[in-house]
Amino acid sequence: MVDSIPHKGLKFDENWRHSAMLSPSHSWRFDSHTRDQLNTMASSSTLVLPLGSTEQHGHHLPVSVDATVVTHLAEAAVAQASSQIPVLLLPTLRFGFAQHHLPFGGTVSLRSETYVNVLTDIVVGLASQGFRRLIFLNGHGGNESPMHLVVDSIASQNKIDIHIAAASYWKIAQDSLLTLDFGDATVPGHAGHFETSLMMAIAPELVELKNRPDDQGKKQPLGLADIPLAHIRRPGLWETSDGRTDDSHLASAQTGAKLISDMTGVISKFIVQFHHSAL
C-alpha cells in the first residue's frame, strides 16, 4: 500500500519519457507483452538484445555508462525500425566481461566463460520458444570477443536454428564517428570525449564535470596507437592509464545529441536490413 500524495496544482508532462522517438504504446518492448502474445510473434519477429556493462568510467562518469548508452540507442532505433518490421527489444543485460576494470572499483563483472554461457543460454532458450532472429547490440568493448564466440558456436557447434548477429553500436555507425573533431583522441575510447558527450546528452545529471581530469588533450598509454590490426594486451596497461583513454575537455551535449541522432538512424537501418536478410 502506498500513501496517497497530494497532487493539486502539479502538472503532468505527457512527454516525460526520455525520448520523443519512443512509441507511446511501447509495443516493441518484449517485456510489455503476455506469453500468448509473444508466442504468436516469435517466428516473425527480430529480437534485439542490448549488451551493456557496469564498470568504472573514470572520475566523472557513472558506472552505468555502457548500459545507459546502448539502452538509449536500442530503444530509439527499435522504435524507428518497428514502423517497418516486427521487432522486439529485450531488456538490457547490464553485466558483461569487465575483468580489466576490477582494480579500480565500481565494477561488476562476469568471467569470460560465465558470460559466454549466459549469452548461449539466452539464445538457446529463445530459439526453443520459436524465435528465429536475434541481434546482440553491444555497448561495451570487453563483450566483443565473448559475443562473437557465442554467435559462431550457436551456428556451427550448437547447430541452433536461429539467424543471429552481433555488432557494437560504434562499429555499425562508424561513419558517424568519422565526423568527430576530438583531435587525435581515440574514438570511441573509454571515459573520454566520446562517452562524456553521449552522457551529457542522455543523462547530464549523472555527469560530474567538476571531477573530470584535465590532461590538456594528452593521451593515456591506453589511448596510444598499437600495431595495426593486432589484438594486443599488456599487463598493467589499464592501471597506468587511470582506467581511461583520454580526458574529456572537448566533450559537449551538442556533440552527443548529434551523435545519438545519427547513430540511431544507422542502427535502425541495420536492424531492418538484418530482418530482411533472414527471409
N, C-alpha and C positions, 0 to 999 in steps of 0.2 A: 504494500500500500504506500502510495506517495501522497504527502500532504498537498493540498491544492495551494497554488501560488497566485496571489492577486495579479491580474494582468490588465487591469483597467488603464487605458492610456498608452499601453505598449503597442507598437506597430510591428506586424509580422511581415517580413520581406519574403515574398513568394520566390525570389531568386536567391535564397540563402545558400543553395548548393554551390560548391566551389567552382563550378564551370557552367556557363550558359550553354555549352555544347552538349550537355548531358540530356538524354531523353527524359521527359517528365515521368514516363511510365517505367523507365529503367527495365524494360522488357528484355534487354540484352544481358542482364545480370543473372548468372547461373543460380545464385542463392536466393533469388526472388521468386522462384518457381516451385511448384509442388513436384513430387516424384512422378506423378502421372503426366504432367506437362513435359518434364524433362525426358521421360521415356518416349514420348511422342516426337520430340525434337531431335533425339540423339543421332539418328542416321543421316540427317540432312544438315546438321549444324557444324560449324567450325568452332572449336573451343580455343580460347586464348588464356594461357596461364602466365601471369606476371611473376618473374623470379626476382626477389629483392634480397636484401641483407640487412642485418642490424649490426652496425660496426662503427668504430670511431671515424670521424671525419674532421680531424684537426681540432683546433681550439675554439672555432667559431660556428661550426655547423653541428646539427643534431645527429645522433646515431641512426636516425631513420631515413637519411638522405636517399639511399638507393631504393628503398621500398616506396618512399613518398613520390619520387620522380617517376619510377616505372609504373606505379599505380595511376598517377595522374595522366600520363601519356596513354596508357592502355585504356582507361575509361573514355578519354576523348576520342581516341582512334576507333575503338569498338563502336562507340555511339555513332560516329560517321559511317562506318562500314555497315552498320545494321540497316541502313536505308537501302542497301544493295544486295545483301546476302544474309542468310540466317547465321548469326554468330552469337556466342555466349561467352561472357567474361567470368572466369573463375576467380575466387578470392586470391589475393596475392600471397605467395609463400614468402614470408618475411625473414626467414632464416636461410643462410646459404653457407658456402665454403669460404670462411674468412679467417682461417688459422693465422695468417700473416698479420692480422690486426690485434690478436690477443695480447701482445706485450704492452699495448697502450691502454688497455682497459676499455670499458664501454662497448664491449663486443660480445655477441652471442654467435657461436659458430658450430657448424656440423663438420665432422671429419669427412674427407672426400668420399670414402666408401659408404658412409652413412647417407650422404647427400645423394649419391648415385642410387642407392637402394630406395630412398624416399621418392625420387622422381620416377624410378621404374615402377614402384608400387602404384603410384598415382596413374600412370599411363595404362598399366595392365588392368587396374580396376575400372577405369573409364571405358576401355575397349570392351571389357566383359559386359558392360551395360549397353553396348551398341554404338558408342561414339566412334567415328571413323576419321576425324580430322582434329589435329591439335597443334597449336603453336606455343612453344616456350618463348615468351618475350622477356628477355633478360635485362636486368638493370645493374648488375654487379660483375666486374671483371673476373673475380675469382670463381664465378659459376660457369664460365665458358667451357673449360676443359671437361668438367663432370657432365654438363648437359649434352655436350657433343658425343661423349661416350655413351650416354643413355640413348640418344637418337640412333646411333649406329647399332647398338646392341638390340634395341627393340626391333629394328628392321631385319638385321642379319643373323642375330643369335637367338633372340626370343621368338622370332617369327610371328610377331603380333600383327594382326590385320588392321593397321591404322596408318593414315597418311600424317606424318609428323615433321615438324620443322623446329629449329632452334636458332634464334638470332638475337643479338644485343641491339637495343634501340639505336645506339650511336653508330652502329655499322649499317643498319637499314637506312638511316638518314645521314650517311656520311657526307653527302653533298651539302647539306645544310651547315655542317661544321666547317666546311672549307671557306665559308664567308666570314668566319670569325676573325677579329683583329685583336688577338691576345699576344702579339709579338711572337717570340719563339717558344712560348709556353706549350707544354704537352696538352693535347686535346684528345680525348676528354680529360685525361689526368685524374687526380684524386684530391679532393678538398681544395681545389684551386679556383681559377677564374670561372671555368665552365660550370661546375656543380654549384658554386656560390651564386652565379647568375640565375640558374634554374630555381634554386631555393628562394632567392629574393623575389622571384615572380610567383612561385607557387605558395610558399608559406613564409613570408617575410618576418612574421612574429617569432619564428624559430631560429632566425639568423642573428648571431651575436657579433655584429661588425666590430664592436669595440675590442673584441678579443682576437681578431684575425691578425696573422703575422704580417710583418712588413719587411720583405726581403728585397724591396726595390726591383722586383722582376727577376731576381736571381733564381735559377732553377735549383731544386734539391737534387741530390745524386739520383734519386728515383726517377726524376724527370729528364735525365740526360739520355740522348740517343744511344741505343745499343747497336750491336751488329745487326744490320738489316735482315729481316726475315727469320731471325733466330729467336727461339724461345729460351731465354736465359734467366736463371735465378741465382742470386748471390746471397749467402748468409749475412744477416745484419743490415741489408740494404734499406729496408723499411725503417729500421730503428735510427740509422744515421741520417735519414731524410725527414725525421719528425713526423712520419706517417702521412706525408703529402708530397705532391709533385712540384708545387709552386705556391706562391702567395695568391691573393685574390684582389689585388688593388685595382684591377681592370674590370671587375665584375659589376654588373648593373641589372636592375629589374627589367629595364627596357630590352637589354640583350636577351635575358632569359625568356621574356614574353614572346619575342620574335622567334627564338629557337623552338619554343613549345609549339607555336602555331605552325611553323614549317615542318617540324618533325611529326606532328600529329597527322598532317595531310599525307606525308610519305608512308608512315606506318599503316594508316588506314588503307592506302592503295596496296600495300604489301599483303595485308590480311585478305583483301578481296582477290588479289591475284593468286594467293595460295589456295583459297577456297576453290576457285575455278580450275586450278591445276590438278585437283584430285578427281575431277569428273571424267 
